[in-house]
Amino acid sequence: MKRKTTRRTFLEKGAKAGLVLPFLSSAMLGCNEKSEAPEKEVKDHKLNILILGGTSFLGPHQIAYALGKGHAVSTFTRGKTMPTVHQELFKNVEQLIGDRENNLKALENRKWDVVIDNSGRNTEWTKSTANLLKDNVGIYMYTSSTGVYYPYLGNNFNEEKEVLLAEPENPSEEEKLEFWYGVMKAQSEMAARTAFGDDRTIVVRPTYMVGPADKTNRFIYWPVRLSRGGETLVPGKENDRVQYVDVRDVAEWMIRLIENKNSGTYNAVGPENAQNMYAFVEEAQKAFDVESNFVKINDYEFLKENEVHYIVPWIMPEGKNIGSAMIDNRKAISNGLTFRPLLGTMQDTHRWWYSDALTQEKRDVFELKENSILMREKEIIALWKKRNS
């Protein structure tokens, strides 16, 4: 029986298990956001790009950058998801409708320079599209995840590290979805390479992507909470590493990889230099003109008792997640990955969250969620102070 678990479902279940995985990603686009494309446009070779997906989180930012560089873009979706950024640009996009499960007809007998597979959450989907397109498309770019490195046992995960291609027997309930997701992504990478060959395949493994249009609500906690100021819960110990990357940095870099005719596998991971949780929150706070008093809770057992296992980008570094923020990004940086300042990411994400791109009902689902950390923060801080009085 095929599993129907999506990344969004995983994240929802992960909240209960205390485990999450990466991925699924300037002025706002009213969100009229404009992509900061390099000054020099591509004039000699404009690409014809097919994006599998393209309307959710990563895709609209890829489309904005690609169109700004003069490339042509087609998307292939079920036609059910509306973008929450760059909506006005989709009139310039060829929108093909189908279903990766059982209807690829719109992709038959068509040619593109490159396909970007953003919606590959089933290995068979990747096999089917890659085999269908291999004779009519030059490059297959697969959007994978640093989740392929799970379990994160160690302190350095570069692109040469072996990844699991089969789920282990008898994983715990908390581990099942993490193993499934990582193995699915690793198998999909292999399926793309098998069809297109190593020299025509690009695999990008993002960590936790953040920024405007993120529908997972996993990072929005910080723009919402830090914009309010006051006593603010900060989980983790001083040396707890964090990793994250602005979705726009990933999107734009992926287009540049294609333009430069790269191949190979890359970890799309930020920030550029190692950062701990305390440094992250102190830098992120600068985005808002309010005063905050950070209450740093460095006792893992206390955090567990109060069901604070993670607030992305912080993931409690224990067990199989001990090295989850130790992904090596040097290869990506040497091949052109650049990073926006965190201050801009925070401000842009906050502006998008409170724009007309979202309904108040959607905001309330997160901000007023019963028993969420946001709603329980004052209570948790009071308990912490009592314990330490």
C-alpha positions in Angstrom: 0.0 0.0 0.0 1.4 3.4 -1.0 1.8 6.0 1.8 0.0 9.2 1.3 1.9 11.1 3.9 2.9 14.6 2.7 5.5 16.9 4.2 2.8 19.0 5.7 1.2 16.0 7.3 4.6 15.0 8.6 5.2 18.4 10.2 1.8 18.3 11.9 2.5 14.9 13.3 6.1 16.0 14.1 4.7 18.6 16.5 3.4 15.7 18.7 6.5 13.6 18.4 8.8 16.6 18.8 10.5 15.9 15.6 10.7 17.8 12.3 12.5 17.7 9.0 13.8 20.4 6.7 12.0 21.5 3.6 9.5 21.0 2.1 12.0 28.4 1.5 13.7 43.6 0.2 10.2 44.9 -0.4 7.2 42.6 -0.2 4.9 41.9 -3.0 1.8 43.1 -1.3 2.7 41.3 -1.2 4.2 42.8 -4.4 7.6 41.4 -3.8 10.3 42.0 -6.4 13.1 39.5 -6.8 16.6 41.0 -6.5 18.0 39.6 -9.8 21.6 40.3 -10.7 22.1 43.4 -12.9 23.3 41.5 -15.9 20.4 39.7 -17.6 20.7 36.5 -19.5 20.5 37.6 -23.2 22.4 35.0 -25.1 20.6 31.9 -23.9 17.1 32.2 -22.5 16.0 28.9 -21.0 12.7 27.1 -21.3 12.0 25.8 -17.8 9.4 23.3 -16.6 8.6 23.3 -12.8 6.8 20.4 -11.3 4.8 22.2 -8.7 5.6 25.9 -8.6 2.6 27.4 -6.8 3.4 26.8 -3.2 6.5 28.0 -1.4 9.7 27.6 -3.4 8.2 27.7 -6.8 6.8 31.3 -7.0 10.2 32.7 -6.0 11.9 30.6 -8.7 9.4 31.8 -11.2 9.9 35.5 -10.2 13.7 35.2 -10.6 13.6 33.2 -13.8 11.1 35.5 -15.5 13.2 38.5 -14.4 16.2 36.9 -16.1 14.2 36.5 -19.4 13.6 32.8 -19.2 10.3 31.1 -20.1 8.5 29.0 -17.4 5.8 26.3 -17.5 4.3 24.7 -14.4 2.7 21.3 -13.9 0.3 21.1 -11.0 -3.2 19.8 -10.1 -4.4 23.4 -10.3 -5.5 23.5 -6.7 -3.0 25.7 -5.0 -2.9 29.4 -5.3 0.4 31.2 -4.7 0.5 33.8 -1.9 3.4 35.8 -3.4 4.1 36.9 -7.0 0.5 36.2 -8.0 0.6 38.8 -10.8 3.5 37.0 -12.5 1.5 33.8 -13.2 -0.2 35.4 -16.2 3.2 35.0 -17.8 3.5 31.4 -17.0 2.2 28.4 -19.0 0.2 26.5 -16.5 -0.2 22.8 -17.3 -2.7 20.7 -15.4 -2.4 17.1 -14.5 -1.5 14.7 -11.6 1.8 13.1 -10.9 0.0 10.1 -9.5 -1.8 9.1 -12.7 -2.0 11.8 -15.4 1.2 13.1 -17.1 -0.4 13.6 -20.4 0.3 17.4 -20.5 4.0 16.6 -20.4 4.0 14.2 -23.3 5.8 15.2 -26.5 7.1 18.5 -25.1 10.6 19.8 -24.9 12.2 21.9 -22.2 15.8 22.9 -21.4 15.4 21.9 -17.8 12.8 20.4 -15.4 12.8 21.5 -11.7 11.1 18.8 -9.6 9.7 20.6 -6.5 6.8 18.3 -5.9 8.7 15.0 -5.7 7.3 13.5 -2.6 6.9 10.0 -4.0 9.8 8.0 -5.5 7.5 6.6 -8.2 6.5 10.1 -9.3 10.2 11.0 -9.8 10.8 7.8 -11.8 7.8 8.4 -14.0 8.5 12.0 -14.8 12.2 11.5 -15.3 11.7 8.6 -17.6 9.0 10.4 -19.6 11.1 13.5 -20.0 14.7 12.2 -20.3 14.8 12.3 -24.1 13.1 15.8 -24.4 14.7 17.7 -21.5 18.3 18.6 -21.0 18.7 18.7 -17.2 16.7 17.3 -14.3 16.9 19.3 -11.1 15.5 17.5 -8.1 14.6 19.4 -5.0 15.6 17.1 -2.2 16.2 17.7 1.5 18.9 17.5 4.2 16.5 15.0 5.6 18.4 12.4 3.6 21.1 12.5 6.2 18.7 11.2 9.0 19.6 9.9 11.5 21.9 12.9 12.2 24.6 11.0 14.1 27.8 12.9 13.8 29.0 16.5 13.4 29.6 16.9 9.7 27.3 16.0 6.8 28.7 16.8 3.4 27.4 15.7 0.0 29.7 12.7 -0.1 28.2 11.1 3.0 26.2 7.9 2.4 22.5 8.2 2.8 19.9 5.6 3.7 18.1 4.0 0.7 16.0 1.6 2.8 14.0 2.1 6.0 15.4 0.2 9.0 13.3 -2.5 10.7 11.2 -1.6 13.7 11.8 2.1 14.1 10.1 3.8 17.0 6.8 5.6 16.3 8.6 8.9 16.6 11.2 7.9 14.0 8.9 6.3 11.3 8.0 9.4 9.4 11.6 10.8 9.5 13.1 7.6 8.1 10.3 7.3 5.5 10.9 10.9 4.4 14.7 10.7 4.2 14.7 7.4 2.4 12.0 8.6 -0.1 14.1 11.7 -0.9 17.3 9.7 -1.3 15.6 7.1 -3.6 14.1 9.9 -5.6 17.5 11.5 -6.1 18.7 8.1 -7.4 15.8 7.8 -9.7 16.5 11.1 -11.3 20.2 10.2 -11.8 19.3 6.8 -13.2 17.1 8.4 -15.9 19.2 11.4 -16.8 22.7 10.4 -15.8 25.1 12.2 -13.4 26.1 14.8 -15.9 22.5 15.9 -16.5 21.2 15.8 -12.9 21.3 18.5 -10.2 20.2 17.6 -6.7 19.6 20.4 -4.2 19.2 19.5 -0.5 17.7 22.5 1.4 17.7 22.7 5.1 14.8 24.5 6.8 13.7 27.1 4.3 12.1 30.2 5.7 10.6 33.4 4.3 7.5 34.7 2.6 4.9 32.1 1.4 5.9 29.4 3.9 2.8 27.4 4.6 4.2 25.1 7.3 4.0 27.8 10.0 7.2 26.3 11.5 9.3 29.5 11.4 6.7 32.2 11.6 6.8 31.9 15.4 9.8 34.1 15.5 8.6 37.1 13.4 5.3 37.0 15.2 6.8 36.7 18.7 9.8 39.0 18.4 7.7 41.8 16.9 5.7 41.9 20.1 8.7 42.4 22.5 8.6 41.8 26.2 9.6 38.6 28.0 10.5 36.1 25.3 11.2 32.4 25.8 14.4 31.3 24.1 14.9 27.5 24.2 18.3 25.7 24.2 21.8 25.9 25.4 24.3 28.6 24.4 26.1 26.4 22.0 23.1 24.8 20.3 23.7 25.3 16.6 20.9 26.4 14.2 20.7 26.2 10.4 18.1 27.7 8.1 18.1 29.4 4.7 15.9 32.1 3.1 13.7 30.4 0.4 14.6 33.2 -2.0 18.3 32.5 -1.7 17.6 28.9 -2.6 15.2 29.7 -5.5 17.5 32.2 -7.1 20.6 30.1 -6.7 18.9 27.1 -8.3 18.2 29.1 -11.4 21.8 30.2 -11.5 23.0 26.6 -11.2 21.0 25.8 -14.3 22.3 28.8 -16.2 25.8 27.8 -15.3 25.2 24.2 -16.5 26.2 22.7 -13.2 25.6 19.2 -12.2 26.0 17.2 -9.0 24.6 17.4 -5.4 24.5 20.5 -3.2 23.5 21.2 0.4 21.4 24.4 0.4 22.1 25.4 3.9 22.6 28.7 5.8 23.6 30.8 7.5 27.0 31.2 5.8 28.9 30.9 9.1 28.1 28.7 12.2 25.5 30.3 14.4 24.1 29.3 17.8 20.5 29.8 19.0 21.3 32.8 21.2 23.1 34.6 18.4 20.2 33.8 16.1 17.5 35.3 18.3 19.6 38.3 19.2 20.2 39.1 15.5 16.6 38.4 14.6 15.3 40.8 17.2 17.0 43.7 15.5 14.3 43.5 12.8 11.7 45.0 15.1 11.7 48.3 17.0 10.6 46.9 20.3 12.4 45.9 23.5 12.7 42.3 24.4 13.9 40.5 27.5 15.1 37.0 26.6 14.4 34.3 29.1 16.9 31.6 28.1 15.8 28.1 29.2 18.7 25.8 28.9 17.4 22.8 30.7 16.4 20.1 28.2 14.4 18.1 30.7 12.3 21.1 31.7 11.7 21.9 28.0 10.6 18.3 27.4 8.3 18.4 30.4 6.6 21.5 28.9 6.6 20.0 25.4 9.1 22.5 23.9 11.0 20.1 21.6 11.7 22.5 18.8 11.0 26.0 17.6 12.6 26.1 14.1 15.4 26.8 13.5 16.1 25.4 17.0 15.8 21.6 17.2 16.7 19.9 20.5 20.1 18.3 19.7 19.6 14.9 21.2 19.4 11.3 20.0 19.1 11.0 16.3 18.8 14.7 15.9 22.0 15.6 17.7 23.8 16.6 14.5 20.8 18.1 12.5 22.4 21.5 12.4 25.8 20.3 11.3 25.2 20.2 7.6 28.3 21.2 5.5 27.5 24.2 3.1 30.9 24.8 1.7 30.3 23.2 -1.7 27.1 25.2 -2.2 28.9 28.5 -1.3 31.8 27.8 -3.6 29.2 27.2 -6.4 27.4 30.5 -5.9 25.0 30.2 -3.0 24.6 33.6 -1.3 22.6 34.7 1.8 20.4 37.7 2.5 20.7 39.3 6.0 18.5 37.7 8.6 17.1 41.1 9.4 15.5 41.3 5.9 14.2 37.7 6.1 12.5 38.5 9.4 10.9 41.8 8.2 9.8 40.4 4.9 8.2 37.3 6.4 6.5 39.4 9.1 5.2 41.8 6.4 3.9 38.9 4.3 2.2 37.3 7.3 0.2 40.4 8.0 -0.6 41.3 4.4 -3.7 40.6 2.3 -2.0 37.5 1.0 -3.4 35.6 4.0 -6.8 35.7 5.7 -7.1 36.6 9.4 -8.6 33.1 9.8 -5.3 31.6 8.7 -3.3 33.8 11.0 -5.6 32.9 13.9 -5.1 29.2 13.3 -1.5 29.7 14.3 -1.5 32.6 16.7 -4.5 31.4 18.7 -3.9 27.7 18.6 -4.7 26.2 22.0 -1.8 24.7 23.9 0.8 26.1 21.4 4.1 27.4 22.7 3.0 30.9 21.7 -0.1 30.6 23.9 1.7 28.9 26.8 4.8 31.0 26.8 3.9 33.1 29.9 3.0 30.0 31.8 6.3 28.2 30.9 8.3 31.2 31.8 6.6 31.5 35.2 7.3 27.8 35.9 10.9 28.3 34.9 11.3 31.2 37.2 9.6 29.3 40.1 12.0 26.4 39.6 15.0 28.6 39.7 13.9 30.9 42.5 
